Amino acid sequence: MFFFSTDAFSANETSKIIVPALTYLFPTLSTDQLDFWHIFIRKCGHITEYFILTLLVLRSFRYEEIDPLESVQPQRLFRAMTFVLMAALLDEWHQSFTASRGASIVDVGYDCVGGVLALWLVTVYETWRIRSHSVL
């Protein structure tokens, strides 16, 4: 994840790939529209990256529980979100040391949106699974 925080994935570098692809797919987009979609795709990358991280963290925490088949445990969700928040903050701190990137608390917010979305989907799924698969 920290590789994505380097200069290799700065907006200037990703625009060399994303903008030509958008121009090819949507040739009528203006320069302002291309810039908007470039930023939108980059922010979706933040959300997706931390969505996946949250799923992996939840999976790792599941093996520490006494009864992993129990209903959704709030402690596990809280610990996972704390881990994701700390990872996002460290990621932005790391970006503050790069030449063409900067730290942004807004990006931490996007990262946390990915984490919260993953937690919500897991909670919905686990609740549904427990209710639909009765022990009796």
C-alpha positions as CSV (number, residue, x, y, z in Angstrom):
1,M,0.0,0.0,0.0
2,F,2.8,2.4,0.7
3,F,4.0,1.9,-2.9
4,F,0.8,3.7,-4.0
5,S,1.9,6.6,-1.8
6,T,5.1,7.2,-3.7
7,D,5.7,9.6,-6.5
8,A,5.1,6.8,-9.0
9,F,1.4,7.1,-8.3
10,S,1.1,10.9,-8.1
11,A,-1.6,12.7,-10.0
12,N,0.9,13.6,-12.7
13,E,1.9,10.0,-13.2
14,T,-1.6,8.5,-13.1
15,S,-2.8,11.1,-15.6
16,K,-0.5,9.7,-18.2
17,I,-2.6,6.5,-18.1
18,I,-6.1,7.5,-17.0
19,V,-6.6,10.6,-19.1
20,P,-5.6,8.9,-22.4
21,A,-7.9,6.0,-21.6
22,L,-10.7,8.4,-20.8
23,T,-10.1,10.3,-24.0
24,Y,-10.1,7.1,-26.0
25,L,-13.4,5.9,-24.4
26,F,-15.1,9.2,-24.2
27,P,-13.7,11.5,-27.0
28,T,-16.2,14.3,-26.4
29,L,-15.1,15.0,-22.8
30,S,-13.7,18.5,-22.2
31,T,-10.5,19.1,-20.3
32,D,-12.4,20.0,-17.1
33,Q,-14.5,16.8,-17.4
34,L,-11.3,14.7,-17.9
35,D,-9.8,16.3,-14.8
36,F,-12.9,15.6,-12.8
37,W,-13.0,11.9,-13.9
38,H,-9.3,11.5,-13.3
39,I,-9.7,12.7,-9.7
40,F,-12.9,10.6,-9.3
41,I,-11.0,7.4,-10.4
42,R,-8.2,8.2,-8.0
43,K,-10.5,8.7,-5.1
44,C,-12.3,5.4,-6.0
45,G,-8.8,3.8,-5.8
46,H,-8.6,5.0,-2.1
47,I,-11.9,3.6,-1.3
48,T,-11.2,0.3,-3.0
49,E,-7.8,-0.1,-1.5
50,Y,-9.0,0.4,2.1
51,F,-12.1,-1.7,1.5
52,I,-9.9,-4.7,0.6
53,L,-7.6,-3.9,3.6
54,T,-10.6,-3.9,6.0
55,L,-11.7,-7.3,4.7
56,L,-8.3,-8.7,5.2
57,V,-8.0,-7.2,8.7
58,L,-11.4,-8.6,9.7
59,R,-10.4,-12.0,8.4
60,S,-7.2,-11.9,10.5
61,F,-9.1,-10.8,13.6
62,R,-11.6,-13.6,13.2
63,Y,-9.0,-16.2,14.0
64,E,-8.3,-14.6,17.4
65,E,-11.9,-15.0,18.6
66,I,-13.1,-17.8,20.9
67,D,-16.2,-18.5,18.8
68,P,-15.8,-17.1,15.2
69,L,-19.3,-18.3,14.3
70,E,-20.9,-16.0,16.8
71,S,-22.8,-13.0,15.6
72,V,-21.0,-9.8,14.6
73,Q,-18.7,-8.8,17.4
74,P,-18.5,-5.0,18.0
75,Q,-15.0,-5.4,19.4
76,R,-13.7,-6.9,16.2
77,L,-15.3,-4.2,14.1
78,F,-13.9,-1.4,16.3
79,R,-10.4,-2.9,16.2
80,A,-10.6,-3.3,12.4
81,M,-11.7,0.3,11.9
82,T,-9.0,1.5,14.3
83,F,-6.4,-0.4,12.4
84,V,-7.7,1.0,9.1
85,L,-7.7,4.6,10.5
86,M,-4.1,4.2,11.7
87,A,-3.0,2.8,8.3
88,A,-4.6,5.7,6.5
89,L,-3.0,8.2,8.8
90,L,0.4,6.5,8.3
91,D,-0.1,6.5,4.6
92,E,-0.7,10.2,4.5
93,W,2.2,10.8,6.8
94,H,4.4,8.8,4.4
95,Q,3.1,10.9,1.5
96,S,4.2,14.1,3.2
97,F,7.8,13.0,2.7
98,T,7.5,12.5,-1.1
99,A,8.4,15.2,-3.6
100,S,5.3,15.4,-5.7
101,R,2.7,14.3,-3.1
102,G,1.2,15.8,0.0
103,A,-0.7,14.7,3.0
104,S,-4.4,15.2,3.0
105,I,-6.9,14.6,5.8
106,V,-9.6,14.4,3.1
107,D,-7.9,11.3,1.7
108,V,-8.0,9.7,5.1
109,G,-11.7,10.3,5.0
110,Y,-11.9,8.5,1.6
111,D,-9.9,5.7,3.1
112,C,-12.2,5.4,6.1
113,V,-15.3,5.4,3.7
114,G,-13.8,2.2,2.2
115,G,-13.3,0.7,5.6
116,V,-16.8,1.6,6.8
117,L,-18.4,0.3,3.6
118,A,-16.6,-3.1,4.1
119,L,-17.6,-3.2,7.7
120,W,-21.2,-2.5,6.8
121,L,-21.3,-5.2,4.1
122,V,-19.7,-7.8,6.4
123,T,-22.1,-7.0,9.2
124,V,-25.1,-7.3,6.8
125,Y,-23.8,-10.6,5.4
126,E,-23.0,-12.1,8.8
127,T,-26.4,-11.0,10.3
128,W,-28.2,-12.5,7.3
129,R,-26.2,-15.7,7.5
130,I,-26.9,-16.2,11.2
131,R,-30.6,-15.5,10.8
132,S,-31.0,-17.7,7.8
133,H,-29.0,-20.7,9.0
134,S,-30.7,-21.6,12.3
135,V,-28.9,-24.1,14.6
136,L,-32.2,-25.9,15.2
